[in-house]
Amino acid sequence: MSRSIDLNADLGEEPGEQARDIALMRVISSCNIACGGHAGDEASMAAMLRAARAAGVAPGAHPSY
């Protein structure tokens, strides 16, 4: 039997910290990307999606209220 752990992180909440969030993708398997009203904007969401794809990280949405 093979076991694995999905290590997830909320990313893109501080658009000025994209380099830090992209570096985290080396050690996680999935991420929730901040959307629109929460903290991210269209440009930061697109950047995080591209980085997740490049790192093989499964992306998800972290919407605002």
N, C-alpha and C positions, 0 to 999 in steps of 0.2 A: 504494500500500500504506500502510495506517495502522498505526502502532505505538503501543503504550501500555505503561506500567509499572505494575504493581500495587504500590503502596507500603503495606506492612503494618506494624502495631504491636501489641505485646502490651499490653493495657489491663486495668484493674481489679485490678491486683496490689496496689495500696495504696488501700484504700477511702477513706482520708482525702484522697486526691489526685484525686477524681473530676473536679473542675473542670479540672485540668490535662489529664486524659485526654480529656475532652469537647472541650477546645480543640484538641487534636491532630487530632480528627476533621475539622477544616477542611482538612487537607492530606494525608490518607491515603485510600486506596480500600478497604481491608479491615482488619479487626482480629481478634485472638484475645483473647477475654474470659476472664479467670481464673475458674476454676470451683471451687466448694466448698473441698475440702481444700488446694488450691494456695495461694490467698490470698483469693479472693473469697468472698462469701457470697450467699445468695439475693437479698438486697436490692441488693447492688452489681452482681450479674449482671443483674438486671432493669433497673437504672438504665442500665447500659452498653448493653444491648440497645435500650432506648428511644432513647437518644442516637444510637446507630448508625443506627437506622431514620430518625430525624429528619434526620441528616446525609447519608443516602444511602450509608452505608458498609456493605459486606458483612461480617457478623459470622461468627466461627467460635469454636470452643471451645478453650481452653487448659487441659486437665484436669491434675490433680495426678498423682502417681505411681500 
